[in-house]
Amino acid sequence: MSQNKIKLGMIGGGSSSFIGLTHRIAATMGENFTLVGGAFERDHNKALDFAKTLGLDLSRCYANIDDFIAGENALPKSNRIEAVVIVTPNFLHYTMAKQLIQAGFHVICEKPVTNTAAQAIELEQLVTKHKVVFALTHTYTGYPMVRQMKTMIAEGMIGDIQKVDAQYYQGWINPVIHDKEKRKSVWRLDPEKAGQSCCMGDIGVHAFNMIEYTTGLKTTKVLSDLSTLYNDNPLDIDGTALLCFENGVRGMVRASQIATGEENNLKIAVYGRKGALKWEQENPNYLYFLQEDKPVQVFKPGHVYNSDFAKESTKMAPGHPEGIFDSMANIYNGAAKAIRAEAYQKGAFPTIHDGVRGMKFIEAVLESTQNGNSWTEIVDEHEDN
């Protein structure tokens, strides 16, 4: 690549972090970023050992985010880390993102972006003020066939949308939720670390984001029914939300972390007047196009019949499966173009505004359940973002 790679830092994501590994692989796949340093662990000695395994300059391995910002800003601008990935538990996202934005770093952050919608709105304002790029890793939006789905809907291939159904089922909490002591040990069930919500905040918001991303519709109100299963469990682990969109169309988000035996079953179906599109994350290389009185068509990556957006999001020739690393890499590639002030496709990466929308969804479904399963509005003051 003729241009210099963007110098990348990472907060969190140490030796035992699955999501940290995912980001490191994704960031390098497009050959746009190079990992330079970070604050990887709470234990600095452990962080130094980890940095050694990555072959990093140990002087760029910091004890905490304050040392990271001070150390990097003391360097000549040409040597300084330009973008920072936040891969810590949820409760740290807001404060760390705020510090980094105010210090002039571009930010790539895991979701949920913050603990509250108010915090997310504040970050959105800071991103605008400091003129930095903020990418939120709603990773599934990076799949080529999701981007093909988005394009086909925008081009009117299924006609006016009539119904949207998104599901995200996992089963990983089922083995621990029934044991009081075990569930106390799970950080995602701890409001101080996970925030206001477990299930909807962790995976339901992905389904919500997938709906708004692919359809272009804005959700205006929700009616939800969430379950904690046990009275002494403070956070939701299962729930359903009915959605009403700006044009009166209805939809649904179904999410569960006690769906026994399920792994990562995210799927979406969008039904229009002329046809329908269906996609599922566990088989991400297949997009199904349904029409009245016609055989089902199957779209796959790498073919010339796909949209330009889908084709530029594909790395391999047809028949070579691409997966979660490739999907996240596409988000990094979009963020790299934005950081370099290059042209990029709309939807190339989720922005801070997607984070605001997600937090408003989470708070609305919580409020709806608390108010006896009533319709609750999602107010968006930034419709044009």
KOLNUKOL-737377 format. One line per 3 residues: number of its first residue (from 1); their letters; for each residue z negated, x, y negated of N, C-alpha, C. Coordinates in steps of 0.02 Angstrom, whole numbers, plus 50000, padded with zeros to 5 digits. Layout:
BEGIN
NUM = a = Z X Y Z X Y Z X Y | ...
! end
This chain:
BEGIN
1 = msq = 50000 50043 50060 50000 50000 50000 50000 50044 49938 | 50044 50030 49891 50054 50074 49834 49996 50073 49785 | 49964 50015 49777 49909 50011 49729 49843 50028 49762
4 = nki = 49795 50047 49720 49729 50066 49746 49694 50005 49775 | 49655 50018 49827 49616 49964 49857 49557 49947 49812 | 49537 49885 49815 49480 49862 49776 49416 49886 49809
7 = klg = 49372 49917 49770 49310 49943 49797 49261 49886 49807 | 49236 49880 49868 49195 49822 49888 49124 49843 49904 | 49077 49803 49882 49007 49811 49901 48983 49751 49941
10 = mig = 48927 49758 49976 48901 49704 50016 48825 49700 50009 | 48801 49639 49998 48729 49627 49995 48710 49587 50057 | 48667 49615 50099 48653 49586 50164 48706 49609 50214
13 = ggs = 48710 49574 50271 48763 49590 50319 48752 49652 50359 | 48689 49669 50373 48673 49731 50408 48690 49730 50482 | 48658 49774 50519 48678 49789 50588 48676 49729 50635
16 = ssf = 48631 49682 50624 48625 49624 50670 48659 49562 50643 | 48697 49568 50589 48727 49509 50556 48797 49495 50582 | 48805 49438 50615 48871 49417 50637 48918 49405 50578
19 = igl = 48891 49371 50527 48934 49353 50471 48952 49415 50430 | 48908 49465 50428 48925 49527 50394 48983 49562 50427 | 48981 49564 50494 49037 49594 50532 49102 49557 50519
22 = thr = 49098 49491 50519 49157 49450 50506 49188 49467 50438 | 49146 49473 50387 49171 49489 50320 49201 49560 50318 | 49169 49607 50350 49195 49676 50347 49264 49680 50380
25 = iaa = 49272 49646 50436 49337 49647 50470 49389 49611 50426 | 49371 49552 50401 49418 49512 50362 49440 49548 50298 | 49391 49581 50266 49406 49614 50202 49457 49670 50210
28 = tmg = 49457 49703 50267 49502 49760 50277 49569 49741 50308 | 49575 49680 50335 49637 49662 50370 49698 49660 50325 | 49687 49639 50262 49744 49635 50217 49758 49699 50180
31 = enf = 49718 49750 50193 49726 49817 50162 49720 49814 50086 | 49679 49766 50062 49668 49759 49990 49600 49786 49968 | 49552 49791 50014 49484 49810 49998 49463 49870 50040
34 = tlv = 49416 49909 50013 49383 49960 50052 49307 49956 50038 | 49268 49953 50091 49196 49949 50083 49168 50016 50062 | 49131 50016 50006 49106 50078 49977 49030 50085 49985
37 = gga = 48994 50029 49980 48921 50033 49983 48890 49964 49980 | 48824 49963 49969 48790 49899 49965 48715 49905 49975 | 48684 49848 49983 48613 49843 50001 48610 49800 50063
40 = fer = 48613 49832 50121 48628 49797 50183 48567 49766 50218 | 48509 49796 50208 48449 49774 50245 48388 49774 50198 | 48338 49736 50216 48275 49739 50179 48239 49805 50190
43 = dhn = 48246 49833 50250 48218 49899 50267 48270 49952 50248 | 48255 49991 50196 48305 50038 50171 48322 50092 50223 | 48273 50115 50261 48288 50165 50312 48337 50138 50364
46 = kal = 48326 50075 50382 48372 50043 50429 48441 50035 50397 | 48442 50020 50333 48506 50014 50297 48543 50080 50295 | 48506 50135 50285 48537 50201 50284 48567 50218 50352
49 = dfa = 48531 50203 50405 48557 50215 50473 48621 50175 50484 | 48621 50113 50459 48680 50070 50467 48738 50098 50427 | 48725 50120 50366 48778 50149 50324 48809 50211 50356
52 = ktl = 48768 50249 50391 48794 50308 50427 48844 50287 50480 | 48829 50233 50516 48875 50210 50569 48941 50186 50539 | 48940 50164 50477 49001 50143 50444 49037 50200 50409
55 = gld = 49005 50259 50409 49036 50317 50377 49036 50314 50301 | 48987 50280 50273 48984 50272 50200 48945 50329 50167 | 48959 50340 50105 48921 50386 50063 48850 50357 50055
58 = lsr = 48799 50392 50079 48731 50365 50079 48704 50355 50009 | 48732 50389 49960 48709 50379 49891 48730 50310 49865 | 48776 50277 49900 48797 50209 49881 48764 50155 49924
61 = cya = 48715 50176 49963 48675 50129 50004 48608 50119 49968 | 48598 50061 49940 48542 50048 49895 48486 50009 49930 | 48426 50014 49902 48368 49981 49931 48368 49906 49918
64 = nid = 48396 49885 49862 48396 49814 49843 48451 49802 49792 | 48459 49740 49772 48514 49723 49727 48504 49752 49657 | 48441 49757 49635 48429 49787 49569 48451 49860 49567
67 = dfi = 48434 49897 49619 48456 49967 49624 48532 49971 49630 | 48561 49924 49665 48634 49922 49674 48668 49916 49606 | 48648 49867 49567 48679 49854 49502 48669 49914 49455
70 = age = 48607 49939 49454 48593 49996 49410 48632 50058 49431 | 48633 50071 49496 48668 50130 49521 48743 50128 49509 | 48773 50070 49522 48845 50064 49513 48865 50066 49439
73 = nal = 48826 50034 49397 48842 50033 49325 48832 50101 49292 | 48795 50145 49326 48786 50213 49299 48845 50257 49315 | 48890 50235 49358 48948 50274 49378 49006 50263 49329
76 = pks = 49053 50310 49326 49114 50297 49287 49149 50235 49313 | 49179 50197 49268 49209 50133 49288 49261 50142 49343 | 49296 50197 49343 49348 50209 49393 49320 50218 49463
79 = nri = 49255 50237 49468 49224 50248 49533 49181 50188 49555 | 49170 50142 49510 49121 50088 49521 49147 50035 49570 | 49102 50006 49609 49118 49949 49651 49139 49891 49605
82 = eav = 49194 49857 49625 49222 49804 49583 49203 49734 49605 | 49199 49723 49670 49184 49657 49697 49128 49663 49748 | 49087 49611 49752 49028 49613 49796 49025 49551 49840
85 = viv = 49012 49562 49904 49005 49507 49952 48931 49491 49961 | 48913 49427 49957 48844 49406 49969 48842 49371 50037 | 48807 49403 50084 48800 49376 50152 48726 49377 50172
88 = tpn = 48686 49343 50132 48614 49339 50144 48596 49268 50163 | 48534 49255 50183 48512 49185 50191 48522 49144 50127 | 48530 49079 50135 48551 49035 50081 48510 49041 50017
91 = flh = 48443 49048 50024 48400 49045 49965 48410 49102 49916 | 48444 49155 49938 48456 49213 49895 48523 49210 49859 | 48567 49164 49878 48635 49164 49851 48636 49157 49775
94 = ytm = 48599 49108 49749 48602 49093 49677 48579 49152 49634 | 48520 49178 49648 48494 49232 49606 48537 49294 49609 | 48560 49310 49669 48602 49370 49677 48669 49361 49643
97 = akq = 48700 49303 49653 48765 49290 49621 48758 49293 49546 | 48705 49264 49519 48695 49263 49447 48688 49334 49420 | 48649 49376 49454 48641 49445 49432 48708 49482 49432
100 = liq = 48746 49473 49485 48809 49509 49492 48860 49486 49440 | 48865 49421 49430 48912 49395 49380 48895 49422 49311 | 48831 49419 49293 48811 49443 49227 48821 49518 49219
103 = agf = 48823 49554 49275 48835 49626 49272 48909 49643 49275 | 48952 49591 49280 49024 49602 49276 49059 49612 49342 | 49025 49600 49398 49057 49607 49463 49093 49543 49484
106 = hvi = 49151 49550 49516 49181 49493 49551 49138 49478 49613 | 49135 49415 49633 49089 49395 49687 49127 49356 49741 | 49112 49374 49803 49135 49337 49861 49071 49316 49898
109 = cek = 49060 49251 49904 48994 49226 49926 49000 49178 49985 | 48954 49184 50031 48947 49135 50085 48922 49069 50056 | 48936 49014 50093 48912 48949 50071 48849 48931 50109
112 = pvt = 48809 48883 50082 48818 48850 50018 48807 48899 49961 | 48840 48887 49906 48840 48935 49851 48770 48943 49820 | 48732 48888 49819 48665 48889 49788 48620 48840 49826
115 = nta = 48559 48830 49801 48514 48780 49830 48521 48712 49797 | 48547 48711 49736 48553 48647 49700 48619 48644 49663 | 48641 48583 49647 48702 48574 49608 48694 48603 49538
118 = aqa = 48636 48596 49509 48624 48622 49442 48634 48698 49441 | 48611 48733 49492 48621 48805 49496 48695 48822 49503 | 48731 48783 49543 48802 48795 49552 48840 48786 49487
121 = iel = 48823 48734 49449 48854 48721 49384 48841 48780 49337 | 48780 48806 49338 48763 48863 49297 48807 48923 49315 | 48815 48936 49380 48857 48992 49401 48929 48982 49379
124 = eql = 48954 48920 49383 49022 48906 49361 49031 48923 49287 | 48982 48906 49247 48985 48922 49176 48983 48997 49165 | 48943 49033 49204 48938 49106 49197 49003 49140 49218
127 = vtk = 49035 49114 49271 49099 49142 49293 49150 49137 49237 | 49152 49080 49204 49198 49071 49147 49181 49118 49090 | 49116 49122 49074 49094 49164 49018 49110 49238 49029
130 = hkv = 49097 49262 49090 49105 49334 49103 49174 49352 49131 | 49216 49301 49141 49286 49313 49161 49291 49353 49226 | 49252 49332 49276 49255 49364 49341 49284 49316 49392
133 = vfa = 49306 49342 49448 49331 49302 49503 49273 49285 49550 | 49269 49222 49570 49217 49201 49617 49251 49165 49675 | 49246 49194 49735 49275 49163 49795 49218 49141 49840
136 = lth = 49223 49080 49864 49174 49051 49911 49206 49047 49979 | 49174 49073 50030 49207 49078 50095 49199 49015 50137 | 49233 48962 50114 49247 48906 50159 49305 48930 50202
139 = tyt = 49287 48966 50254 49334 49007 50291 49392 48968 50321 | 49379 48906 50342 49430 48869 50379 49490 48851 50336 | 49483 48854 50270 49540 48841 50227 49592 48896 50231
142 = gyp = 49575 48953 50262 49621 49008 50267 49668 49004 50326 | 49657 48957 50373 49701 48952 50431 49772 48931 50409 | 49823 48963 50436 49892 48945 50417 49908 48871 50427
145 = mvr = 49884 48841 50482 49902 48772 50495 49862 48723 50452 | 49805 48744 50426 49770 48704 50376 49810 48705 50311 | 49836 48762 50294 49877 48768 50234 49944 48732 50241
148 = qmk = 49970 48731 50302 50030 48691 50315 50014 48617 50307 | 49957 48596 50332 49935 48526 50326 49929 48507 50252 | 49898 48550 50213 49889 48537 50141 49957 48527 50108
151 = tmi = 50005 48571 50124 50071 48567 50094 50108 48504 50114 | 50105 48487 50178 50141 48427 50202 50113 48364 50169 | 50047 48361 50160 50017 48302 50127 50039 48299 50055
154 = aeg = 50038 48357 50020 50058 48359 49950 50131 48340 49940 | 50173 48356 49990 50244 48340 49986 50260 48269 50007 | 50208 48231 50025 50218 48161 50042 50243 48146 50111
157 = mig = 50237 48193 50157 50265 48184 50224 50228 48131 50265 | 50166 48116 50248 50131 48062 50284 50124 48000 50240 | 50149 48003 50179 50145 47946 50134 50076 47940 50103
160 = diq = 50064 47882 50073 49999 47870 50041 49944 47872 50094 | 49890 47909 50079 49835 47916 50126 49797 47851 50132 | 49780 47833 50194 49744 47771 50208 49675 47781 50239
163 = kvd = 49666 47839 50274 49603 47851 50309 49596 47925 50323 | 49535 47951 50314 49521 48022 50328 49458 48026 50371 | 49461 48066 50424 49404 48073 50469 49394 48147 50485
166 = aqy = 49336 48174 50466 49321 48244 50481 49256 48248 50520 | 49256 48290 50570 49198 48298 50615 49181 48372 50621 | 49115 48387 50621 49094 48455 50636 49033 48450 50681
169 = yqg = 49043 48464 50745 48990 48459 50795 48973 48527 50824 | 48909 48543 50823 48882 48602 50857 48822 48580 50899 | 48802 48622 50946 48745 48604 50988 48689 48655 50989
172 = win = 48693 48705 50945 48648 48763 50951 48575 48748 50936 | 48561 48695 50897 48491 48679 50882 48459 48639 50938 | 48498 48608 50981 48470 48566 51034 48419 48603 51078
175 = pvi = 48431 48665 51098 48382 48699 51141 48316 48716 51108 | 48313 48715 51040 48251 48733 51006 48216 48675 50972 | 48253 48623 50956 48224 48569 50915 48168 48531 50950
178 = hdk = 48169 48530 51016 48120 48490 51053 48054 48526 51065 | 48051 48590 51045 47990 48630 51051 47965 48645 50981 | 47906 48619 50964 47880 48625 50896 47874 48697 50873
181 = ekr = 47851 48741 50916 47843 48811 50897 47911 48846 50889 | 47958 48831 50933 48023 48861 50929 48059 48842 50864 | 48055 48778 50846 48092 48757 50787 48062 48786 50722
184 = ksv = 47998 48805 50724 47968 48839 50667 47998 48908 50655 | 48027 48937 50707 48053 49005 50702 48126 49008 50677 | 48158 48950 50668 48228 48947 50648 48233 48942 50572
187 = wrl = 48261 48992 50539 48261 48992 50465 48301 48935 50436 | 48352 48913 50471 48392 48858 50445 48354 48791 50444 | 48297 48788 50477 48254 48729 50475 48196 48737 50425
190 = dpe = 48197 48792 50388 48145 48806 50339 48173 48794 50269 | 48149 48742 50233 48176 48726 50167 48172 48784 50117 | 48123 48828 50124 48117 48884 50078 48174 48934 50086
193 = kag = 48203 48937 50145 48258 48984 50158 48326 48950 50162 | 48328 48890 50189 48391 48856 50199 48411 48811 50141 | 48362 48791 50101 48377 48745 50046 48362 48673 50065
196 = qsc = 48397 48626 50033 48381 48555 50040 48402 48525 50107 | 48451 48557 50140 48482 48526 50198 48498 48578 50250 | 48494 48559 50313 48516 48602 50367 48586 48583 50389
199 = cmg = 48593 48526 50422 48657 48507 50451 48712 48496 50399 | 48699 48454 50350 48750 48441 50299 48761 48501 50254 | 48707 48539 50241 48714 48598 50200 48749 48656 50234
202 = dig = 48745 48658 50300 48774 48713 50338 48845 48697 50361 | 48854 48639 50393 48919 48624 50423 48952 48560 50395 | 48912 48510 50377 48941 48450 50349 48981 48465 50286
205 = vha = 48957 48512 50247 48992 48530 50185 49059 48563 50200 | 49066 48596 50257 49132 48622 50278 49181 48565 50289 | 49158 48513 50324 49201 48456 50337 49221 48421 50272
208 = fnm = 49173 48414 50227 49187 48385 50161 49238 48427 50123 | 49228 48493 50122 49275 48537 50088 49344 48533 50119 | 49347 48529 50185 49412 48524 50220 49450 48461 50198
211 = iey = 49414 48406 50190 49445 48344 50169 49475 48351 50099 | 49434 48375 50052 49459 48380 49983 49513 48433 49977 | 49508 48486 50016 49558 48540 50013 49626 48516 50038
214 = ttg = 49627 48484 50096 49691 48465 50126 49723 48405 50091 | 49683 48357 50070 49710 48295 50043 49721 48296 49968 | 49682 48338 49933 49683 48337 49860 49645 48278 49830
217 = lkt = 49613 48238 49872 49574 48181 49848 49505 48203 49825 | 49478 48169 49776 49410 48180 49752 49365 48124 49778 | 49310 48144 49809 49261 48095 49832 49220 48071 49772
220 = tkv = 49215 48005 49764 49178 47978 49707 49108 47953 49726 | 49100 47932 49789 49033 47909 49811 49027 47913 49886 | 48965 47917 49909 48951 47924 49980 48896 47875 50001
223 = lsd = 48897 47857 50065 48843 47819 50095 48826 47855 50160 | 48764 47879 50166 48748 47923 50222 48688 47899 50262 | 48685 47924 50323 48628 47913 50368 48614 47979 50403
226 = lst = 48560 48012 50383 48543 48078 50410 48481 48072 50455 | 48477 48118 50503 48420 48117 50550 48390 48187 50555 | 48323 48189 50557 48286 48251 50570 48263 48254 50642
229 = lyn = 48269 48200 50678 48250 48189 50748 48174 48185 50758 | 48137 48231 50725 48064 48230 50729 48035 48226 50658 | 47980 48188 50652 47951 48177 50586 47926 48241 50553
232 = dnp = 47905 48290 50594 47880 48352 50565 47934 48404 50555 | 47997 48386 50569 48053 48430 50554 48079 48411 50484 | 48075 48456 50435 48089 48436 50366 48162 48428 50348
235 = ldi = 48208 48455 50388 48278 48455 50369 48322 48418 50419 | 48377 48390 50394 48424 48353 50436 48458 48399 50486 | 48471 48372 50546 48507 48409 50597 48565 48367 50625
238 = dgt = 48574 48308 50597 48627 48263 50620 48639 48212 50565 | 48702 48191 50557 48714 48141 50505 48786 48118 50501 | 48794 48061 50470 48860 48032 50457 48863 48010 50384
241 = all = 48919 48023 50352 48928 48002 50282 48994 47966 50275 | 48991 47905 50250 49052 47869 50231 49072 47892 50161 | 49136 47901 50150 49161 47926 50086 49207 47875 50054
244 = cfe = 49202 47870 49989 49250 47830 49950 49284 47877 49900 | 49350 47879 49902 49388 47924 49859 49409 47889 49794 | 49434 47929 49748 49451 47905 49681 49501 47848 49681
247 = ngv = 49544 47844 49732 49595 47792 49735 49574 47733 49780 | 49511 47732 49800 49486 47678 49842 49493 47689 49916 | 49528 47742 49937 49535 47759 50008 49466 47777 50036
250 = rgm = 49456 47762 50100 49392 47777 50133 49400 47834 50182 | 49346 47869 50193 49344 47923 50241 49276 47931 50271 | 49268 47982 50313 49205 47992 50348 49194 48065 50364
253 = vra = 49132 48088 50357 49110 48153 50381 49057 48142 50434 | 49068 48169 50494 49019 48165 50548 48998 48237 50565 | 48933 48250 50563 48909 48318 50576 48847 48317 50618
256 = sqi = 48841 48365 50664 48782 48368 50706 48772 48439 50732 | 48709 48459 50737 48691 48523 50768 48651 48512 50832 | 48648 48449 50854 48616 48432 50917 48666 48396 50963
259 = atg = 48730 48411 50954 48782 48383 50997 48786 48427 51059 | 48748 48410 51109 48736 48453 51167 48802 48479 51197 | 48804 48545 51205 48862 48577 51236 48918 48594 51189
262 = een = 48917 48568 51128 48970 48584 51080 48960 48654 51053 | 49016 48686 51036 49014 48753 51009 49027 48752 50933 | 49090 48747 50914 49106 48746 50842 49163 48696 50830
265 = nlk = 49148 48634 50845 49198 48582 50850 49211 48548 50782 | 49249 48583 50741 49271 48556 50677 49341 48529 50685 | 49352 48466 50665 49418 48438 50669 49428 48389 50611
268 = iav = 49491 48379 50592 49506 48334 50538 49570 48295 50555 | 49570 48231 50537 49629 48189 50545 49640 48151 50480 | 49702 48154 50456 49720 48119 50394 49777 48071 50410
271 = ygr = 49764 48007 50399 49812 47954 50416 49844 47926 50353 | 49910 47929 50350 49947 47902 50293 49989 47842 50313 | 50023 47814 50265 50065 47755 50277 50124 47771 50322
274 = kga = 50151 47833 50316 50210 47852 50354 50195 47895 50415 | 50136 47925 50417 50120 47969 50473 50049 47995 50468 | 50032 48040 50513 49964 48068 50515 49968 48141 50536
277 = lkw = 49916 48179 50516 49909 48250 50534 49840 48261 50563 | 49837 48301 50617 49773 48314 50651 49769 48389 50666 | 49710 48417 50654 49698 48489 50666 49627 48498 50690
280 = eqe = 49617 48547 50735 49549 48563 50757 49538 48638 50760 | 49479 48660 50739 49464 48730 50730 49463 48769 50795 | 49442 48739 50849 49438 48776 50912 49507 48788 50943
283 = npn = 49558 48754 50917 49628 48767 50935 49669 48770 50871 | 49657 48821 50830 49680 48820 50761 49755 48831 50751 | 49790 48852 50804 49861 48867 50796 49907 48808 50810
286 = yly = 49878 48749 50813 49917 48688 50827 49901 48635 50774 | 49953 48611 50741 49947 48556 50693 49990 48499 50720 | 49959 48441 50729 49993 48384 50759 50015 48335 50705
289 = flq = 50080 48317 50709 50111 48270 50661 50130 48207 50699 | 50097 48152 50681 50108 48088 50715 50148 48040 50670 | 50197 48006 50700 50235 47956 50664 50246 47895 50709
292 = edk = 50257 47837 50678 50270 47777 50716 50333 47784 50759 | 50328 47767 50823 50386 47763 50868 50424 47828 50875 | 50389 47884 50866 50420 47950 50876 50372 47993 50917
295 = pvq = 50399 48042 50953 50355 48088 50990 50313 48129 50941 | 50254 48149 50963 50212 48192 50922 50246 48260 50912 | 50247 48283 50850 50272 48350 50835 50214 48399 50829
298 = vfk = 50225 48460 50853 50174 48511 50850 50200 48569 50809 | 50165 48583 50754 50181 48640 50711 50138 48700 50731 | 50167 48760 50732 50131 48820 50751 50146 48876 50701
301 = pgh = 50101 48925 50695 50111 48978 50645 50170 49023 50661 | 50196 49055 50609 50246 49107 50617 50318 49083 50619 | 50329 49018 50615 50397 48991 50619 50426 48978 50550
304 = vyn = 50493 48981 50547 50527 48974 50482 50521 48903 50455 | 50505 48855 50498 50501 48785 50474 50438 48773 50433 | 50390 48818 50434 50328 48808 50396 50338 48820 50322
307 = sdf = 50290 48797 50282 50292 48806 50210 50282 48880 50192 | 50301 48897 50131 50292 48966 50108 50218 48985 50110 | 50175 48938 50092 50102 48951 50092 50078 48968 50162
310 = ake = 50100 48930 50212 50080 48943 50281 50109 49009 50305 | 50172 49022 50287 50205 49083 50311 50172 49146 50282 | 50153 49144 50218 50121 49203 50189 50050 49212 50214
313 = stk = 50023 49161 50247 49955 49164 50275 49955 49184 50348 | 50015 49200 50374 50022 49218 50445 50039 49292 50451 | 50005 49326 50496 50014 49398 50503 50056 49418 50562
316 = map = 50059 49374 50614 50091 49391 50677 50153 49350 50689 | 50194 49373 50736 50253 49334 50757 50231 49273 50797 | 50273 49222 50802 50255 49162 50840 50231 49179 50910
319 = ghp = 50180 49142 50933 50154 49151 51000 50097 49200 51005 | 50080 49233 50949 50023 49279 50948 49965 49243 50912 | 49915 49219 50948 49862 49178 50917 49824 49217 50862
322 = egi = 49812 49182 50807 49770 49208 50754 49706 49167 50750 | 49651 49199 50727 49587 49165 50730 49546 49172 50667 | 49480 49170 50675 49434 49165 50619 49437 49226 50573
325 = fds = 49447 49285 50601 49452 49344 50558 49514 49340 50513 | 49569 49317 50542 49631 49309 50504 49622 49257 50449 | 49587 49203 50465 49576 49149 50417 49536 49174 50357
328 = man = 49481 49209 50371 49441 49236 50316 49480 49290 50278 | 49521 49329 50314 49561 49380 50281 49608 49350 50229 | 49634 49290 50243 49677 49257 50195 49641 49239 50131
331 = iyn = 49577 49222 50137 49536 49209 50077 49526 49273 50038 | 49512 49328 50073 49506 49392 50039 49571 49412 50005 | 49628 49399 50038 49692 49417 50008 49705 49377 49944
334 = gaa = 49686 49312 49945 49693 49272 49885 49648 49297 49829 | 49586 49314 49846 49539 49340 49797 49564 49406 49767 | 49594 49448 49810 49621 49512 49786 49675 49501 49733
337 = kai = 49718 49453 49744 49771 49438 49695 49740 49416 49629 | 49688 49374 49634 49655 49351 49572 49622 49408 49536 | 49589 49452 49573 49555 49509 49543 49606 49555 49508
340 = rae = 49665 49562 49537 49717 49604 49508 49760 49567 49457 | 49742 49504 49443 49779 49462 49395 49851 49452 49417 | 49861 49447 49482 49927 49432 49509 49934 49356 49521
343 = ayq = 49996 49333 49527 50007 49262 49543 49985 49248 49614 | 49956 49188 49624 49936 49169 49691 49943 49093 49699 | 49948 49072 49762 49956 49001 49776 49893 48961 49760
346 = kga = 49902 48901 49735 49844 48857 49725 49813 48843 49794 | 49748 48855 49799 49714 48848 49863 49712 48912 49903 | 49730 48968 49872 49729 49032 49908 49659 49054 49926
349 = fpt = 49610 49031 49887 49539 49044 49903 49497 48990 49870 | 49442 48970 49902 49397 48921 49871 49361 48955 49813 | 49352 48917 49759 49322 48944 49698 49250 48920 49689
352 = ihd = 49220 48941 49634 49153 48918 49618 49152 48842 49609 | 49208 48813 49587 49208 48740 49579 49203 48705 49646 | 49232 48734 49698 49223 48706 49765 49150 48709 49785
355 = gvr = 49115 48762 49763 49043 48766 49776 49004 48712 49740 | 49024 48698 49678 48992 48643 49641 49003 48577 49676 | 49065 48565 49697 49081 48502 49732 49039 48497 49796
358 = gmk = 49033 48551 49833 48995 48551 49895 48922 48535 49884 | 48892 48565 49832 48822 48552 49818 48811 48480 49795 | 48858 48454 49757 48851 48383 49736 48856 48337 49796
361 = fie = 48899 48354 49844 48904 48314 49906 48838 48316 49944 | 48809 48376 49952 48747 48383 49989 48692 48342 49956 | 48685 48347 49891 48633 48310 49856 48645 48235 49859
364 = avl = 48708 48215 49857 48723 48143 49860 48707 48113 49928 | 48722 48149 49983 48707 48121 50049 48631 48119 50061 | 48595 48168 50034 48522 48167 50040 48493 48108 50001
367 = est = 48518 48098 49940 48494 48043 49898 48510 47975 49930 | 48570 47970 49958 48590 47907 49990 48544 47888 50047 | 48528 47937 50089 48482 47924 50145 48412 47906 50120
370 = qng = 48388 47944 50071 48321 47932 50044 48316 47863 50011 | 48371 47837 49985 48372 47772 49952 48393 47715 49998 | 48382 47724 50063 48396 47670 50110 48469 47662 50127
373 = nsw = 48505 47718 50131 48576 47717 50150 48618 47677 50101 | 48612 47695 50038 48649 47659 49985 48706 47703 49959 | 48757 47670 49931 48812 47707 49901 48786 47748 49841
376 = tei = 48804 47812 49840 48780 47859 49789 48839 47895 49759 | 48843 47897 49693 48900 47927 49659 48897 48003 49659 | 48956 48033 49663 48964 48106 49651 49000 48112 49584
379 = vde = 48964 48132 49534 48991 48137 49466 49020 48206 49456 | 49083 48209 49434 49116 48273 49423 49138 48277 49350 | 49105 48321 49313 49122 48328 49242 49181 48374 49232
382 = hed = 49207 48404 49286 49260 48454 49280 49319 48435 49324 | 49345 48375 49316 49398 48350 49359 49460 48394 49359 | 49472 48429 49304 49535 48465 49298 49531 48537 49323
385 = n = 49473 48559 49347 49467 48629 49370 49508 48640 49432
! end
